[in-house]
Amino acid sequence: MNYPAEKIFDHLRAIAVRAFELIHDLDARRKLIDRYFCVHPSTSEIHGKWYPVRTGHIPMEWVVANGADTNRRILYIHGGSWVSGSLAGYRAFLSRVSQAAGAAVLSVDYRLAPENLFPAGLEDCVQAYQWMRENGPDGKEPAGANYLMGDSAGGNLALSTLLKVRDSELPLPAAVIAISPATDFTCGSPSLVSRASVDPIINPEILPALIPIYLGTHTKLTDPYVSPLFGDYSGTSPLLLQVGDSEVLLDDSTRLATHAAGQGCEVTLEIWDGMPHVFQGFAPFLPEASEAIAKIGAFIRQH
């Protein structure tokens, strides 16, 4: 393992240990997860500008790299197991996405569990998507192209938002990018077992534990808005799935790719050898992260 990757694995193992120690202190755990990408000072450098906006009760934030086309807009849905994650924790990473894609990024601070159970977060993401279609960084102006993107729990919500948008007969995004998405609350992915010994950050037991915390009394785990693996992707937008080979959620992506492609959806699946969960946020310290972001940018520009 090269030095940057080794340092990142050590960093994530330390976060995992500390998160377990803070199991009963949600505020402290949320602050800890905001340090997820903070393995080196370079990962916190912001390229371009950022400023807050909101629609109704939903705080959001535009992140716009220098030279980005504000008529092309990406709604970004952060990860954090549906219970954590913040605008500030993703700001530097999203500035790199904006730079690579040549597009403005709208980061949404959707309502978190357990204070707000499903489908509150999903409703916020759909509302933010509708707002972004008509409003840009420079004010009220319809977008020329819209995209959905998210990681981990946010990847789950990006896919669920796609399905909800289609089912609501709203205009579809030009493409959807899901980074290490959690797609199956039934926990049917073989990698939950096969990758458990190499994943430095996610304990496979976390998914069953999150069911009552995120879903409350909603017990239909095959609901496509809960587990996008079970959705109908016929006639939906092109998908890019990026996932690391060293994470328990590997097969949440591989199975979704097979499922969606079988329904006629255009799917690009990238499996990154030796990479951990949401490794893209460690750019530029990790060369593979910069390469993955460049591929995301190219995918968005192609669509």
LUMMARKOL-684132 format. One record per residue: residue in one letter; x, y, z of N, C-alpha, C, O, CB in turn. Coordinates in steps of 0.1 Angstrom, whole numbers, plus 5000, padded with zeros to 4 digits. Glycine has a CB too. Example, Ala and Ser with C-alpha at 12.3 -4.5 7.8 and 13.67 -1.06 7.14 Angstrom:
2
A513249435078512349555078513249675078514249675085511349555090
S512849785071513749895071512950005079513450115080514149945057
This chain:
303
M500849885000500050005000500950125000501850135008499050005012
N500650224991501450344991501150435003500250415010501150424978
Y502050535005502050615017500750685019500150675030503150705017
P500250755009498950825011497850735015497050765025498550904999
A497650625008496650535011496750475025495750455033496550415001
E497950435029498250385043497850485053497250445063499650345044
K498250605051497850715061496350735062495850755073498550845057
I495650725051494250735051493550625058492650645066493650745037
F494050495056493450385063493650395078492750365086494150255058
D494850445082495050465096494150575102493650555113496550505099
H493950675094493050785098491650735100491050775110493150905088
L491150655091489850605091489650505103488550505109489450545078
R490650425105490550335117490450405130489650375139491750235117
A491150515131491150595143489750665145489250675156492250705143
I489150705134487850765134486850655139485950685147487350825121
A486950535133486050425137486050395151485050375158486350305128
V487250395157487450365171486850475180486050445189488950345175
R487050595176486550715184485050715182484350755192487150845179
A484550685170483050695168482350585178481250615183482750665154
F482950475179482450375188482450425203481450395210483150245187
E483450495207483550545220482450655222482050675234484950605223
L482050725212481050825213479650785209478850865205481450945204
I479450655210478150595205476950655211475850665205478150445209
H477050715223475850775230475950925230475150995237475750725244
D476850985222477051125222476851175207477851185200478351175228
L475651195203475451225188476151345184476651355173473951235186
D476051455192476651585188478151565185478751615176476451685198
A478851495194480251465193480551385181481551405174480851405206
R479751285179479951195167479851275154480551255145478951075167
R478851365154478651445142479951535139480351555128477451535143
K480451595150481651675148482851585144483651635136482051745161
L482951465149483951375145483851345130484851345123483951245153
I482651315125482451275111482851395102483251365090481051225109
D482651515106483051625098484551635096484951705087482551755105
R485251555103486751545102487151435093488351395091487451535115
Y486151365086486451245078487551265068488451185067485151205071
F487451375061488451395050489751465055490651495047487751485039
C489751505067490851585072492151505076492551495088490451665085
V492751445066493951365068495151445065496251405069493851235059
H495051555058496151635054495651775051494551785046496951575041
P496451875054495952015051495452045037494552125035497052115054
S496051975027495651995013494151955011493552015001496551915004
T493651865018492251815015491251925020490051915016491951685023
S491652025027490752125032490852255024490152355027491052155047
E491652255014491752375006490552394996490252294989493052374998
I489952504996488752534988489152614975489952714976487752614996
H488752564964488952634951487752704947486752644944489452524940
G487752834946486652914942485852974954486553004964485652824935
K484552994953483853064963482652974968482252874961483353194958
W482053014979480952944984480053044992480653134998481352824993
Y478753014992477953105000476553035003476152954995477653244993
P475953075014474653005018473453055011473453175007474453015033
V472552965008471152995003470252905011470652815018471052984988
R468952925008467952835014466652835006466352924999467652865029
T465952725007464552725002463652665013463852555018464452634989
G462752745017461852705029462752685041463452775045461052585025
H462552565047463352535059464652475056465352435066462552435068
I465052455044466252375040467452465038467452545028465952295028
P468452465046469752535044470552465033470552345032470652545057
M471152545024471952495013473152575011473252685018471152475000
E474052535002475252615000475652594986475852484981476352575010
W475952704979476552694965478052694967478652764975476152824957
V478652604960480152594959480452604944480052514936480652454965
V481252704941481452734926482952764924483452864929480552854922
A483552674917484952694913485152804903484152834896485552564908
N486252864902486552964893486352914879486852814875487953024895
G485552984871485352954857484252854855483952814843486552894852
A483552804865482452704864481252774857480952894859482052654878
D480552694849479352734842478152724852477752614855479152654829
T477652834857476552834866475252794860474252774868476452974873
N475252774847473952724841473952574842472852514839473952774826
R475052514845475052364847475252344862476152394868476252294839
R474352264868474252264883474152114888473352034883472952344888
I474852094899474851964905474351974919474852054927476351904906
L473251894922472751884936473551784943473551664939471251854936
Y474351814953475151724960474451684974474151774982476551774962
I474351554977473751504989474851434997475351324993472551414986
H475151485008476351435016476051305023474851275025476751535026
G477051235026476951115034476951135049476951255054478051015030
G477051025057477051035071476050945078475550975089476751175075
S475650835071474750735077473350795080472750735089475350675090
W472950895073471650955075471551025089470451085091470550855074
V472551025097472451085110473551195112473551265122472650985121
S474451215103475551315104475951365090475251325080476751255111
G476951445090477351515077476851655077475851685083476751435065
S477651745071477351885071477851955058478651895051477951955083
L477352075056477852155045479352175046480052165036477052285044
A479852215058481252255059482152135057483252155052481452315073
G481752015061482551905060482851865046483751785043481951785067
Y482051905036482151875022482551985013482751965001480851815017
R482752105019482952225010484252215001484152234989483152345019
A485352165007486552164999486452054988486852084977487752135008
F485951934992485751834982484851874970485151854959485151704988
L483751944974482851984963483452094954483052114943481552034969
S484352174960485052274951485852204941485952254930485952364960
R486352084944487152014934486151944923486451944912487951904941
V485051904928484051854919483551964909483451934897482751794927
S483252074915482852194906483952224896483652254885482552314915
Q485152224900486352254891486452144880486552184868487652254899
A486352024884486451914874485351904864485451884852486551774881
A484051934869482851924861482652054853481852054844481751894869
G483252164858482952294852481452334854480852394846483152294837
A480952294866479552324870479452374884480352354892478752194868
A478352444887478152484901477552374909476852294904477152604901
V477952364922477452254930476552314941476952414948478652174936
L475352264943474552304954474452194964473952084961473052334949
S475052214976475052124987473852144996473652255000476452134995
V473152034998471852045006472051985020472551875022470751964999
D471652065030471652035044470351975048469552035055472052155053
Y470051855043468751785045468651745060469651735067468651665036
R467351725064467151695078467651555081467551455073465551695081
L468251545093468951415097468051345107467251395114470351445103
A468351215107467751125118468751135130469851165128467550975113
P468251095141466951045145465951155147464751125150467050955157
E466351285147465351395150464251395139463151425142466151525150
N464651355127463751355115463851225108464851195101464051475106
L462751145109462751015103462451015088461851115083461750925111
F462750905081462350885068460850915066460050865075462750745063
P460350985056461151035044461551175045461651245034460251005032
A461751235056462051385057463251425049463151515041462251415072
G464351345050465551385043465351375028465751455020466651295047
L464651265023464351255009463451365004463751414993463651115007
E462451405012461651515008462451645006462151714996460551535018
D463351665015464251785014465051785001465251884994465151795026
C465651664998466451654986465651674973466151744964467051514985
V464451624972463551644961463251794960463251854949462251564962
Q462951854971462552004971463752084967463652184959462152044985
A464952044971466252114967466452104952466852194946467452064975
Y466251984947466351954933465452044925465852104915466151814929
Q464152054929463252144922463652284922463552354912461852124927
W464152334934464552474935465752494926465852604920464952504950
M466752404926467952424918467652434903468352504896468952304920
R466652364898466252374884465852514880466052554868465152274881
E465452594889464952724886465752844892465552954889463552744891
N466752804900467552904907469052864906469452754909467152924922
G469852964903471352934902472053024912471453104920471852964888
P473453014912474253104920474053254918474353334927475653064919
D473553284906473453434903471953474905471653594901473853464889
G471153394910469753434912468753344904469153234900469553574907
K467553384903466453304897466753294882466653394874465053364900
E467053174878467353154863467353004861468052924868468753204859
P466552954851466452814849467752754844468552824838465352784838
A468052634849469352574845469252514831468252474826469652464855
G470452504825470552444812470652294814470252214805471752494805
A471352244825471452104828471552084843472252164850472752044820
N470951984848470951944862471451804864471251724856469551964868
Y472151784875472751654879472451624894472251724902474251654876
L472351504897472251454911473551384914474051304906471051364913
M474051404927475251334931475251324946474751404953476551414926
G475851214951475851194966476851074969477150994960474551164972
D477151064982478050964986477450884998476750955006479451014990
S477650754999477250675010475750685012474950655003478050715023
A475350735024473850765026473350865016472250855012473650805041
G474250965013473851055003473750994989472951044980474851175002
G474550894986474350814974473050744973472350744963475550714972
N472650694985471350634986470250734983469350704975471150575000
L470350854989469350954987469351014973468351054967469551064997
A470551014966470651064952469850974943469051014935472051074948
L470050844945469250744937467850744941466950734932469850604940
S467450754953466050764957465450894952464250884948465950764973
T466151004952465651124946465351104931464351154926466651244949
L466251044924466051014910464750934908463950974899467250934904
L464550834916463350754915462050834918461050824911463350634923
K462150914929461051004933460751104922459551134919461351074946
V461751164917461551264906460851204894459951264888462951324902
R461351084890460751014879459250984882458351004874461550894875
D459050924894457650884897456751004899455550994897457650814910
S457351124902456551244903456351314890455751424889457151344913
E456951254879456851314866457451454865457051534857455351324861
L458551474872459351594871460451564861460751454858459951634885
P461051674855462151654846463351584852463751614863462551794840
L463851484845464951404850466251484850466451564841465051274843
P467151454859468551514857469251454845468851344840469351484870
A470251524840470951474829471751354832472051264823471951584824
A472251334845472951214849472951214864472651314871474451214843
V473351094870473351084884474751014887475050914881472150994889
I475351064898476651004902476550964916476151044925477851104900
A476750834919476650784933478050724937478550634930475550674934
I478550774948479850734953479550644965478950684975480750854957
S480050514964479850424975478450424981478350434993480950444986
P477450414972476050434978475650304986476050194983475050454967
A474850334997474250225004472850204997472050294997474050265019
T472650084991471550064982470549964988469449944982471950034969
D470949884998470149775002470049755017470949705024470749644996
F468949805023468749795037468349645042468349625053467549885041
T468149555032467949415036469349345039469349235043467249345025
C470449425036471749375039472049245032472549145037471949345054
G471749235019471949125011473249115003473449024995470849105002
S474149215005475349214997476449125003476749145014475849364996
P477049034995478048945000479249025005479948975014478548854988
S479549145000480749215005480649265019481649295025480949334996
L479449255025479249285039480049195048480449225059477749285043
V480249075042481048975049482448965043483448965050480448835047
S482548965029483848945023484849055024486049035024483648915008
R484349175027485249295028485249345042485849455045484749405019
A484649275052484549325066485949335072486249425080483749235074
S486949255068488249255074489149355069490149385074488849115073
V488749415057489649515051489049655051489749755049489949485037
D487749675054487149805055487549875068487249825078485649795054
P488249985067488750055079487750135087488050175098489950145075
I486550165081485650255087484250205090483650245100485550375078
I483750115081482350075083482249935089482749835083481550075070
N481649915100481249785106479949745099479049815100481149795121
P479949625094478749575087477549575096476349575091478949435082
E477649575109476549575118475849705119474749715125476949525132
I476449805113475949945114474649955106473650025111476850045109
L474549885095473349895087472049845094471049915094473449825074
P472049725099470849685107470549775118469349795122471049545112
A471549835125471349915136470750055132470050115140472649945144
L470950095120470450215115468950205111468250315109471250265103
I468450085109467050075104466050145113465250225108466649925104
P466050125126465050195135465450345136464550425138464950135148
I466750375135467150515137466750605126466250715127468650525139
Y466850545114466550625101465050605097464450705093467450585090
L464550485098463250455092462150455102460950465098463350315086
G462450445115461350445125460450335123460850215124460550575124
T459150355121458150255120457950205105457150125102456850295125
H458750265096458650225082459450095080460650095080459250335072
T458749985079459449855080459549785066460149675066458649765089
K459149845055459349785042460749815037460949925031458249835032
L461649725039463049755036463249745021464349795016463949655043
T462349685013462549684999461849794992461749804979461949554993
D461349894999460750014994461950084985462950104991460250115005
P461750104973462850164965463350294970464550334967462350184951
Y462550374977462950504982463850484995464550574999461750594986
V463750365000464650325012465850245007466950285010463850235022
S465650144998466650064992466550074977465850004971466549914997
P467350174971467250194957467550074948467250074936468150304953
L468249974954468449854946467249794941467249724930469149754956
F466149814947464849754943463949844934462849814932464049714955
G464649954929463850044921463750004906464449914902464550184922
D462950074899462750054885463550164878463250284879461250054881
Y464650124870465450224864465250234849466050294842466950194867
S464150174844463850184830463550334827462650394833462750094826
G464150394817463850524813464450634822464050754821462450544812
T465350594831465950694840467250744834467650704824466150634854
S467850834842469150904837470250804837470250704845469351024846
P471350844830472550764830473150764844473050874851473550814820
L473750654849474350644862475850624861476350554853473750534870
L476550694870478050664873478150614887477750694896478950784870
L478650494889478850444903480350424905480950354897478050304905
Q480850484915482250474919482250414933481650454942483050604919
V483050304935483150234948484550184949485250144940482050124949
G485050174962486350114965486249964966485149914971486950174977
D487349894963487349754965487549714979487249594983488449694956
S487949804988488149775002487049835011487349895021489549835006
E485849805007484749855015483549755015483349695005484249995011
V482849745026481749655027480649685018479749595015481349645042
L480549805013479449845004479749824990478949864981479049995006
L480849754987481149724973480049664965479649714954482349624973
D479449564970478349494962477049564962476149534955478149354968
D476849664971475749754970475749824956474749864951475649854982
S476949854951477149914938477149814927476449834917478449994938
T477849704929477849604918476449544915476149524903478849494921
R475749514925474349464923473449564917472649534909473849414937
L473549694921472749794916473049814901472149834893472949934923
A474349814897474749824884474149714875473649744864476249824882
T474149594879473649484872472149494871471549474860473949354879
H471449534882470049554882469549664872468649644864469549584896
A470149784873469749894865470049874850469249904842470450024870
A471249814847471649794834470649684827470349694815473049734833
G470249594835469249494830467949554827467149494819469049384841
Q467649674832466349744829466549844818465649914815465849804841
G467749844812467949934801468650064804468750154796466749964794
C468950084817469650214821471050214817471750104817469450234837
E471550324813472950344809473750354822473650444830473250464800
V474650254825475350244838476850234836477250154828474850124847
T477550314842479050304843479450274857479150354866479750434838
L480150154859480550114872482050114872482750054864480049974875
E482650184882484050194884484350134898483950194908484550334883
I485150034898485649974911487150004912487949974904485449814911
W487450074923488850124925489550034935489250024946488750274930
D490649974930491349874937492049934949492650034949492449814928
G491749864961492449904973491950034979492550084989493849914971
M490850094974490350224980489250204990488450114989489850304968
P489250285000488250275011487050365008486950424997488850325024
H486150365017484850435015484950585013485650655020483950405028
V484450625002484450774998485850824998486150935003483550855007
F486750754991488150794990488250924982489350984983488950684984
Q487250954974487451074965487651204973488251304968486151094957
G487151204986487251324994488651354999488951455005486351325005
F489651264996491051275001491951344990493151344992491551145005
A491351394979492151464970492551604976491751654984491351484956
P493651654972494651604963495751514969496651464963495351714955
F495651494982496651414990496751274984497851214983496251405004
L495551214980495551074975495451084959494351134955494350994981
P496451044952496351054937495150994931494551044922497550994931
E494750874936493550804931492250884933491350884924493350664937
A492250964943491051054946490951154935489851184930491151114960
S492051224932492051324921491751264908490951324900493451394920
E492151144905491851074893490351044892489751054881492650944891
A489750994903488350964904487551094901486551084894487950894917
I487851204907487151324906487251374891486251424885487751434915
A488351354885488551384871487551304862486951354852489951364866
K487451174866486451094858485051134860484251124851486650944862
I484751174872483351234875483151354867482051364860483251264890
G484151444866484051564858483751534844482951594837485251654860
A484551434838484451394824483051334822482451364811485551294821
F482551254831481151194829480151304829479251294820480851094841
I480251404837479251514838479351594825478251634819479451604850
R480551624820480651704808480151624796479651684786482151734806
Q480251494796479751414785478251404785477651374774480351264786
H477551434796476151434796475551574799474351584800475651334808
